[in-house]
Amino acid sequence: NMAGMKTLVLTARDKQISRKRRHDAFGELLVRFEGAAFEWAFAVLADSHLAQDAVQEAFVMAYQKLEQLREPYAFPGWLKQIVVSQCHRLIRRKKIELHSIETTNHIPTPEPGPAAAVEEIELKQKVMTAIQALPEHEKVVTQLFYLNGYSQKEIAKLLELPLTTVKKRLQYARRDLKGILVSMFDVVVPAPLPVPVPVPSDPQRPANEIRYHWHDPLGF
């Protein structure tokens, strides 16, 4: 509850009490908010390992800056800002590392033809756009399950949710994704094929032989 959270915040930053009590209070705050913090980070980074790194760094910074929080009741929103800030810092750092690797150790690799490459990129973009359009709670479990390869049990443990909740969210996400993707792709219905129509056999042919001629279903 909010009153309990306020007490924990005030205790965690009270320099008049022992360090152990302060650490214990902040540890309780972490237990309460680690699931939400991971969801915030994963929504930005779409990578579970990076999200965990961002959350850990955010918690360290939150503890160091806890005295700057004027209103204890604002702790959830304040923590979210720190988590998101750490996510963007990680993104900038990863971009720098990636650029360094690409410029110093570039190894050419075979690439698909232009048409195939464009088609693959467009397909991936449409799928990712569809996932981003999902409700937040469905988006997180979908990315963890389909993009990061986590099992449903692992997701339940990671997000501190009942397994049944994870299964329901994935079920709803699949339903919603289907609708989103159908609306994004142009569906072409092929014209009907000619229908084989049996005709009487030639009297000179065996009685058990069946002959067919092609009949235009439109009557032309």
Stockholm file with secondary structure:
# STOCKHOLM 1.0

chainA/1-220         NMAGMKTLVLTARDKQISRKRRHDAFGELLVRFEGAAFEWAFAVLADSHLAQDAVQEAFVMAYQKLEQLREPYAFPGWLKQIVVSQCHRLIRRKKIELHSIETTNHIPTPEPGPAAAVEEIELKQKVMTAIQALPEHEKVVTQLFYLNGYSQKEIAKLLELPLTTVKKRLQYARRDLKGILVSMFDVVVPAPLPVPVPVPSDPQRPANEIRYHWHDPLGF
#=GR chainA/1-220 SS CHHHHHHHHHHHTCTTSCHHHHHHHHHHHHHHHHHHHHHHHHHHHCCHHHHHHHHHHHHHHHHHTGGGCSCGGGHHHHHHHHHHHHHHHHHHHHHHHHHHHHHHSCCCCCCCCHHHHHHHHHHHHHHHHHHHTSCHHHHHHHIIIIISCCCHHHHHHHHTCCHHHHHHHHHHHHHHHHHHHHHHSCCCCCCCCCEEEEECCCTTSCTTCCEEEEECTTCC
#=GC SS_cons         CHHHHHHHHHHHTCTTSCHHHHHHHHHHHHHHHHHHHHHHHHHHHCCHHHHHHHHHHHHHHHHHTGGGCSCGGGHHHHHHHHHHHHHHHHHHHHHHHHHHHHHHSCCCCCCCCHHHHHHHHHHHHHHHHHHHTSCHHHHHHHIIIIISCCCHHHHHHHHTCCHHHHHHHHHHHHHHHHHHHHHHSCCCCCCCCCEEEEECCCTTSCTTCCEEEEECTTCC
//
